[in-house]
């Protein structure tokens, strides 16, 4: 009781007012500083985020020159690619190039046909089926090889080569020409390839054999061996062809055949690479 009495004696109005002022100041500080601390924390987070964005932008800016260079190179590559790929408007020029290539290799272009372009709606590429027929010597394979280099978007589907005799071949070719689908002809950049170097890819008649109808005429009594003379110096053979008699030696021609060798009992004929033997009395 005495302690409580002494506290009451000391608790004057001035002390109470002072305590209330301190309490009010504390409440005000807490009410003001706490939100400020939260705002400061949020501001620091935003500053860090802006710093990160600034680094990313600086990196992009530093790459600007390289990206611009890549864009220029891409445009150059696209332009060069457009020079190699024809459009649907370039078909007549493509056919002219194929005809010119056949003349370059001394071949005869028998036919060059195509069907209408096949394209799906909205596609930027189409397909034009082509068929070619050529005749000529063993350079036909050179023609096909060179053709594919000149037209890299030409896809071969079928190639049929037939030996027709006397070193001549028949070529039938089916292919798909992939083209760019353009709105107008002026947008095409395709350039007709130049003919500056020939390709040496030759065919051999030996690879095809010989048709029987070409061999048969040497066995149907049109050609007969009547006699043979063989000496140390040379050999000669007497042949009757369609009733006409003549002496032959190695190297002489007999229609499409060539006398390759005279032996004691007959003669060997080379018919387009195929060796045939006719004996005396046959």
Secondary structure, DSSP 8 states (H G I E B T S, - for coil): -HHHHHHHHH--HHHHHHHHHHHHHHHHHHHHHHHHHHHHHHHHHHHHHHHHHHHHHHHHHHTHHHHHHHHHHHHHHHHHHHHHS-BGGGHHHHHHHHHHHHHHTT-EEEEEEE---B--TT-SEEEEEEEEEEEESTTHHHHHHHHHHH-TTEEEEEEEEEEEETTEEEEEEEEEEEEE--SSGGG-----------------GGGT---HHHHHTTTSSSEEEEEEEE-SS-EEEEEEETTEEEEEETT-EETTEEEEEEETTEEEEEETTEEEEEETT-
